[in-house]
Amino acid sequence: MSFSTGRRITLDEVAGGTGIHRVTLSKLGSQKGYNCTTDILDRLCKFFNCPIEQLVEYVPDEAAQTTGNSGNQTGSSAAGT
């Protein structure tokens, strides 16, 4: 299965082909910022035979955009060094 076929597929088809639970797929498609594992992304890339760039897009956090914060913290590290 690939994006290039141009036909719509069901969550059941993707779930059956990837082993990813249908509820997880539904959350991926409907919840902004849903946190999934790299294993799920890997399974989807294999199923659709596509690079990850065709599945996901980085969207900066609204707070980071308005404050100019890139998410990098300065100061002491979490390891205490």
C-alpha positions, 0 to 999 in steps of 0.5 A, a space after each residue: 500500500 502506498 500514498 500513490 494509489 490515490 484511494 482512501 483506506 480505512 483505519 481497519 486496513 491500516 490496523 490490520 496491516 501494521 498491528 497498531 490498535 485502531 484506537 491509537 490510529 484514531 488518536 493519531 489522526 484526531 488529537 493534535 500533539 498526540 505522543 506516539 512511539 517511534 515504533 508506530 511511526 516505523 510501522 506506518 512508514 513500512 505500511 505506506 512505503 514512504 519516508 517519515 517526512 510524508 507522515 509527520 510535520 514539525 509544528 512549533 509550539 505556539 508559546 515558543 513562537 510568541 516568546 521566541 523560546 526555541 525550547 532550549 534551556 540554558 544553565 545546569 544540565 539535568 545530570 547536575 554537571 
